[in-house]
Amino acid sequence: MTLAIQTSGLTKRYRKVTALNDCTITVPDGRISALIGPNGAGKTTLLRLLAGLSRPTAGRATVNGGTPRQDPAFLADIGYLGQEIPLYRRLSAEDHIKAGAHLNPRWDSALVRERLTGLKIPLDRAVGKLSGGQRAQVALALVLAKQPRLLLLDEPVAALDPLARRNFLGVLVDAVAMGSLTVLLSSHLIADLERVCD
């Protein structure tokens, strides 16, 4: 079995606070895996370490065969979607698509436009004027357009209503079925995780 993620004794401390302590996990390649824990357990910290957005205090992590780092070659294979759904509220989905095309070597503009059109999300409206569910779908479509090998999702459906959650997770499952994508999904909503995770 090929592993997309492997950690051993991964620890992150911020001065006197230990945000993640002695975390050892493996995530198989090509699967949707769940990351479950109470608030403050270190889920966000772990995902940030795996995405190369933070460095561990101790232990080690291997992601797609390499050490997480701020390097274009490493980052090209990683899709990270934080729980705050980081979009520029004044820009339209089309503006985000054009920016993504300039920043990512394997960007698929047609894929993101097709996904959003299929969901009846207007490409020309500022994302700040879209509903929470529509913004989450825009963010997911954008991160999938990057064509990553590994997708790290931090509570992406926490603020969505049940129908928006179902649509979001449906798009995610379809994306995994279409290609060689591994997903590590953090959530408190266990029923949703049971539906989509391997």
C-alpha positions in Angstrom: 0.0 0.0 0.0 1.4 3.4 -1.0 1.0 6.1 1.6 0.2 9.7 0.8 0.9 10.8 4.4 3.0 9.4 7.2 3.9 11.1 10.4 5.9 9.9 13.4 5.9 11.7 16.8 4.8 15.0 15.1 4.6 17.7 17.7 4.0 21.5 17.5 4.5 23.9 20.4 3.8 27.6 20.6 5.8 28.9 23.5 4.0 27.2 26.5 1.1 25.7 24.6 1.4 22.3 22.9 -1.0 22.4 19.9 -0.2 18.9 18.7 1.6 16.2 20.7 3.3 13.0 19.4 1.0 12.5 16.4 1.6 9.3 14.4 -0.7 8.6 11.5 -0.7 7.0 8.0 -3.1 8.0 5.2 -3.3 5.6 2.2 -3.0 7.0 -1.3 -6.2 7.5 -3.3 -8.6 7.4 -0.3 -10.8 9.8 1.6 -9.7 9.7 5.2 -11.3 11.4 8.2 -9.5 13.4 10.9 -11.7 13.6 14.0 -11.1 15.1 17.4 -12.6 17.6 19.8 -11.9 21.4 19.6 -8.3 22.0 20.5 -7.1 18.5 19.7 -4.7 19.8 17.0 -6.6 19.0 13.8 -5.9 22.4 12.2 -2.3 22.4 13.4 -1.8 18.9 11.8 -3.2 20.0 8.5 -1.1 23.2 8.5 2.0 21.1 9.1 1.2 18.7 6.4 0.6 21.5 3.9 3.9 23.0 4.7 2.4 26.2 6.3 4.1 25.5 9.6 7.1 23.6 10.8 7.0 21.0 13.5 8.8 21.4 16.9 9.5 17.6 16.9 8.9 14.5 14.9 8.6 14.1 11.2 6.1 14.1 8.4 6.2 12.7 4.9 3.7 13.9 2.3 3.7 12.5 -1.2 7.1 11.1 -0.5 8.7 14.4 0.6 9.0 16.7 3.6 6.3 19.4 3.8 7.9 22.8 2.8 7.3 26.1 1.2 8.6 25.0 -2.2 6.7 25.4 -5.6 7.4 21.7 -6.5 5.9 20.4 -3.2 3.0 22.9 -3.1 2.0 22.1 -6.7 0.7 18.7 -5.5 -1.1 20.0 -2.4 -4.5 21.5 -2.2 -5.4 23.1 1.2 -8.7 24.5 2.1 -9.0 26.2 5.5 -12.2 26.4 7.5 -12.5 30.1 6.9 -12.9 29.5 3.2 -10.2 32.0 2.1 -11.6 33.9 -0.9 -11.4 37.6 -1.9 -14.9 38.8 -1.2 -14.9 41.6 -3.8 -13.6 39.4 -6.6 -15.9 37.2 -8.7 -15.4 33.5 -9.2 -14.1 34.3 -12.7 -11.5 36.7 -11.2 -10.4 33.8 -8.9 -10.2 31.4 -11.8 -8.0 33.8 -13.8 -5.7 34.4 -10.8 -5.4 30.6 -10.2 -4.4 30.1 -13.8 -1.4 32.5 -13.3 -0.3 30.9 -10.1 -0.6 27.1 -10.8 1.2 25.1 -13.4 -1.5 22.4 -13.9 -4.5 24.7 -13.5 -7.7 23.6 -15.3 -9.9 26.6 -15.8 -12.5 24.7 -17.9 -13.0 22.2 -15.0 -13.8 24.9 -12.4 -16.1 26.8 -14.8 -17.9 23.6 -15.6 -18.3 22.6 -11.9 -19.6 26.1 -11.0 -21.9 26.4 -14.0 -23.3 22.9 -13.2 -24.1 24.1 -9.7 -25.7 27.3 -11.0 -23.2 29.5 -9.3 -22.7 32.8 -11.2 -19.2 33.4 -12.3 -19.5 37.1 -12.6 -20.9 37.9 -9.1 -18.5 39.0 -6.2 -18.0 35.9 -4.0 -18.9 38.0 -0.9 -22.5 38.2 -2.3 -22.8 34.5 -2.7 -24.4 32.2 0.0 -22.1 30.3 2.4 -22.7 27.1 0.5 -21.9 28.7 -2.9 -18.7 30.2 -1.5 -17.7 26.8 -0.2 -18.4 25.3 -3.6 -16.3 28.0 -5.3 -13.4 27.3 -2.9 -13.6 23.6 -3.5 -13.8 24.0 -7.3 -10.8 26.3 -7.2 -8.7 23.9 -5.1 -9.6 21.0 -7.4 -8.7 23.1 -10.5 -5.2 23.1 -9.2 -5.2 19.3 -9.8 -3.4 18.3 -6.5 -2.4 14.8 -5.6 -3.4 15.5 -1.9 -6.3 17.6 -0.7 -6.3 18.8 2.9 -9.7 20.1 4.1 -10.1 21.7 7.5 -13.8 21.8 8.6 -14.9 22.8 5.1 -18.6 22.1 5.7 -19.0 23.2 9.3 -21.0 26.4 8.6 -23.1 24.9 5.8 -26.7 23.8 5.9 -27.4 20.1 5.3 -28.2 20.4 1.6 -25.1 22.5 0.9 -23.0 20.0 2.9 -24.4 17.1 0.8 -23.7 19.0 -2.5 -20.2 19.9 -1.3 -19.4 16.3 -0.3 -20.9 14.9 -3.5 -18.5 17.1 -5.6 -15.6 15.9 -3.4 -16.5 12.2 -3.9 -16.9 12.7 -7.7 -13.4 14.4 -7.8 -11.8 11.5 -6.0 -13.5 9.0 -8.3 -12.3 10.8 -11.4 -8.6 10.8 -10.7 -5.7 9.9 -8.4 -6.6 12.2 -5.5 -6.1 11.6 -1.8 -8.2 13.6 0.7 -7.7 14.1 4.4 -10.9 15.7 5.8 -11.3 17.3 9.2 -14.9 17.6 10.6 -17.0 17.4 13.7 -19.9 16.1 11.6 -19.4 12.3 11.9 -22.5 11.4 9.9 -21.1 13.3 6.9 -17.7 11.6 7.3 -19.3 8.2 7.5 -21.0 8.8 4.1 -17.8 9.9 2.2 -14.7 8.4 3.9 -13.0 5.1 3.1 
